[in-house]
Amino acid sequence: MDPVARVREFLLDNIGHMTHPGQASFDPASQHWFVPVYCRTSRGPVVIGDVEVDQQGHILFAPSRQEMLARLSRTPVPTT
């Protein structure tokens, strides 16, 4: 089971095409994968949450679309 592929499917089905998974990290204590969720913006990719996946590929936790949009709206705009 590839956690990044599983999260990619989940995002396309539930959140939208403007999001994509990052590199997964494995937590040996919980035996779960944590995959960051990026949103494509005009400023570049921004992390807007993390999805937790077990070793069998079940999504254990994912922030809702509303939570991710709220995090995106609080992301500071870089000044140049």
FITORMAR-386826 format. One record per residue: residue number from 1; z, y, x of N, C-alpha, C in turn. Coordinates in nm, 2 decimals. Example, Ala and Ser with C-alpha at 12.3 -4.5 7.8 and 13.67 -1.06 7.14 Angstrom:
REM FITORMAR-386826
{r 1,{0.78,-0.57,1.32},{0.78,-0.45,1.23},{0.78,-0.33,1.32}}
{r 2,{0.71,-0.22,1.28},{0.71,-0.11,1.37},{0.79,0.00,1.29}}
This chain:
REM FITORMAR-386826
{r 1,{0.00,-0.12,0.08},{0.00,0.00,0.00},{0.00,0.12,0.09}}
{r 2,{-0.10,0.21,0.06},{-0.11,0.34,0.14},{-0.04,0.45,0.05}}
{r 3,{0.07,0.50,0.09},{0.14,0.60,0.01},{0.05,0.73,-0.01}}
{r 4,{-0.02,0.77,0.09},{-0.11,0.89,0.08},{-0.21,0.87,-0.02}}
{r 5,{-0.28,0.75,-0.02},{-0.38,0.72,-0.12},{-0.32,0.72,-0.26}}
{r 6,{-0.20,0.66,-0.27},{-0.13,0.65,-0.41},{-0.10,0.79,-0.46}}
{r 7,{-0.05,0.88,-0.37},{-0.02,1.02,-0.41},{-0.15,1.09,-0.44}}
{r 8,{-0.26,1.07,-0.37},{-0.38,1.14,-0.40},{-0.43,1.10,-0.54}}
{r 9,{-0.42,0.97,-0.58},{-0.46,0.93,-0.71},{-0.37,1.00,-0.82}}
{r 10,{-0.24,1.00,-0.79},{-0.15,1.06,-0.88},{-0.18,1.21,-0.90}}
{r 11,{-0.20,1.28,-0.79},{-0.23,1.43,-0.80},{-0.36,1.45,-0.88}}
{r 12,{-0.46,1.38,-0.85},{-0.59,1.40,-0.92},{-0.57,1.37,-1.07}}
{r 13,{-0.49,1.27,-1.11},{-0.47,1.23,-1.25},{-0.38,1.33,-1.32}}
{r 14,{-0.28,1.38,-1.25},{-0.17,1.46,-1.32},{-0.16,1.60,-1.29}}
{r 15,{-0.21,1.65,-1.17},{-0.19,1.78,-1.13},{-0.32,1.86,-1.12}}
{r 16,{-0.42,1.81,-1.05},{-0.55,1.88,-1.04},{-0.61,1.87,-0.90}}
{r 17,{-0.73,1.91,-0.90},{-0.81,1.90,-0.77},{-0.77,2.00,-0.67}}
{r 18,{-0.69,2.10,-0.70},{-0.65,2.20,-0.60},{-0.54,2.15,-0.51}}
{r 19,{-0.49,2.03,-0.54},{-0.38,1.98,-0.46},{-0.43,1.86,-0.38}}
{r 20,{-0.36,1.83,-0.27},{-0.39,1.72,-0.19},{-0.27,1.67,-0.11}}
{r 21,{-0.26,1.54,-0.08},{-0.14,1.49,-0.01},{-0.15,1.52,0.14}}
{r 22,{-0.03,1.54,0.20},{-0.02,1.55,0.35},{0.01,1.42,0.41}}
{r 23,{0.06,1.42,0.53},{0.09,1.30,0.61},{0.23,1.25,0.56}}
{r 24,{0.23,1.12,0.53},{0.35,1.06,0.48},{0.45,1.03,0.59}}
{r 25,{0.58,1.04,0.55},{0.69,1.00,0.64},{0.77,0.90,0.58}}
{r 26,{0.82,0.80,0.65},{0.90,0.69,0.60},{1.05,0.71,0.63}}
{r 27,{1.13,0.70,0.53},{1.27,0.71,0.55},{1.33,0.57,0.55}}
{r 28,{1.38,0.53,0.67},{1.43,0.39,0.68},{1.55,0.36,0.60}}
{r 29,{1.63,0.46,0.58},{1.76,0.44,0.51},{1.73,0.41,0.36}}
{r 30,{1.64,0.48,0.30},{1.61,0.46,0.16},{1.49,0.36,0.14}}
{r 31,{1.42,0.33,0.25},{1.30,0.25,0.25},{1.19,0.31,0.15}}
{r 32,{1.18,0.44,0.15},{1.09,0.51,0.07},{1.00,0.60,0.16}}
{r 33,{0.88,0.63,0.10},{0.79,0.72,0.17},{0.80,0.86,0.10}}
{r 34,{0.79,0.96,0.18},{0.79,1.10,0.13},{0.66,1.16,0.17}}
{r 35,{0.58,1.21,0.07},{0.45,1.27,0.10},{0.45,1.41,0.05}}
{r 36,{0.42,1.51,0.14},{0.41,1.65,0.10},{0.29,1.67,0.01}}
{r 37,{0.30,1.76,-0.08},{0.19,1.80,-0.17},{0.15,1.94,-0.12}}
{r 38,{0.02,1.96,-0.09},{-0.04,2.09,-0.05},{-0.13,2.14,-0.17}}
{r 39,{-0.13,2.27,-0.18},{-0.22,2.33,-0.27},{-0.31,2.42,-0.19}}
{r 40,{-0.44,2.41,-0.23},{-0.54,2.49,-0.16},{-0.53,2.63,-0.22}}
{r 41,{-0.52,2.73,-0.13},{-0.52,2.87,-0.17},{-0.61,2.95,-0.08}}
{r 42,{-0.63,3.08,-0.12},{-0.72,3.16,-0.04},{-0.66,3.19,0.10}}
{r 43,{-0.52,3.17,0.11},{-0.45,3.19,0.24},{-0.45,3.06,0.32}}
{r 44,{-0.50,2.95,0.27},{-0.49,2.83,0.33},{-0.40,2.73,0.26}}
{r 45,{-0.38,2.61,0.30},{-0.30,2.51,0.23},{-0.15,2.55,0.24}}
{r 46,{-0.08,2.54,0.12},{0.06,2.57,0.11},{0.13,2.45,0.05}}
{r 47,{0.24,2.41,0.12},{0.32,2.30,0.07},{0.40,2.34,-0.06}}
{r 48,{0.38,2.27,-0.17},{0.45,2.30,-0.29},{0.54,2.19,-0.35}}
{r 49,{0.56,2.09,-0.27},{0.65,1.98,-0.32},{0.63,1.86,-0.24}}
{r 50,{0.71,1.76,-0.27},{0.71,1.63,-0.21},{0.71,1.52,-0.32}}
{r 51,{0.64,1.41,-0.29},{0.64,1.30,-0.38},{0.71,1.18,-0.31}}
{r 52,{0.80,1.11,-0.38},{0.87,1.00,-0.32},{0.81,0.87,-0.38}}
{r 53,{0.77,0.78,-0.29},{0.70,0.65,-0.33},{0.78,0.54,-0.26}}
{r 54,{0.79,0.43,-0.34},{0.86,0.31,-0.29},{0.75,0.23,-0.21}}
{r 55,{0.80,0.12,-0.15},{0.71,0.04,-0.07},{0.60,-0.04,-0.15}}
{r 56,{0.63,-0.05,-0.28},{0.53,-0.12,-0.37},{0.43,-0.02,-0.42}}
{r 57,{0.44,0.11,-0.40},{0.35,0.21,-0.44},{0.39,0.28,-0.57}}
{r 58,{0.51,0.26,-0.62},{0.56,0.32,-0.74},{0.60,0.46,-0.71}}
{r 59,{0.56,0.56,-0.79},{0.61,0.70,-0.78},{0.75,0.70,-0.83}}
{r 60,{0.85,0.74,-0.74},{0.99,0.74,-0.78},{1.02,0.88,-0.83}}
{r 61,{0.96,0.98,-0.76},{0.99,1.12,-0.80},{0.86,1.20,-0.76}}
{r 62,{0.83,1.29,-0.85},{0.72,1.39,-0.82},{0.76,1.52,-0.90}}
{r 63,{0.75,1.63,-0.84},{0.78,1.76,-0.92},{0.67,1.77,-1.02}}
{r 64,{0.71,1.83,-1.13},{0.61,1.86,-1.24},{0.51,1.96,-1.20}}
{r 65,{0.40,1.97,-1.28},{0.30,2.07,-1.25},{0.36,2.21,-1.26}}
{r 66,{0.45,2.23,-1.36},{0.52,2.36,-1.38},{0.60,2.39,-1.26}}
{r 67,{0.68,2.30,-1.20},{0.76,2.32,-1.08},{0.67,2.36,-0.96}}
{r 68,{0.56,2.29,-0.95},{0.47,2.32,-0.84},{0.41,2.46,-0.85}}
{r 69,{0.37,2.49,-0.97},{0.31,2.62,-0.99},{0.42,2.73,-0.97}}
{r 70,{0.54,2.71,-1.01},{0.65,2.81,-0.98},{0.67,2.82,-0.83}}
{r 71,{0.67,2.71,-0.76},{0.69,2.72,-0.61},{0.57,2.80,-0.55}}
{r 72,{0.45,2.77,-0.60},{0.33,2.84,-0.54},{0.34,2.99,-0.57}}
{r 73,{0.39,3.03,-0.69},{0.40,3.17,-0.72},{0.51,3.25,-0.64}}
{r 74,{0.60,3.17,-0.59},{0.71,3.23,-0.50},{0.67,3.23,-0.35}}
{r 75,{0.56,3.17,-0.32},{0.51,3.17,-0.18},{0.47,3.31,-0.13}}
{r 76,{0.54,3.36,-0.03},{0.50,3.49,0.02},{0.36,3.51,0.07}}
{r 77,{0.30,3.62,0.04},{0.17,3.65,0.09},{0.18,3.71,0.23}}
{r 78,{0.11,3.64,0.33},{0.12,3.70,0.47},{0.06,3.83,0.48}}
{r 79,{0.12,3.92,0.56},{0.06,4.05,0.58},{-0.01,4.05,0.71}}
{r 80,{-0.12,4.13,0.72},{-0.20,4.13,0.84},{-0.20,4.28,0.89}}
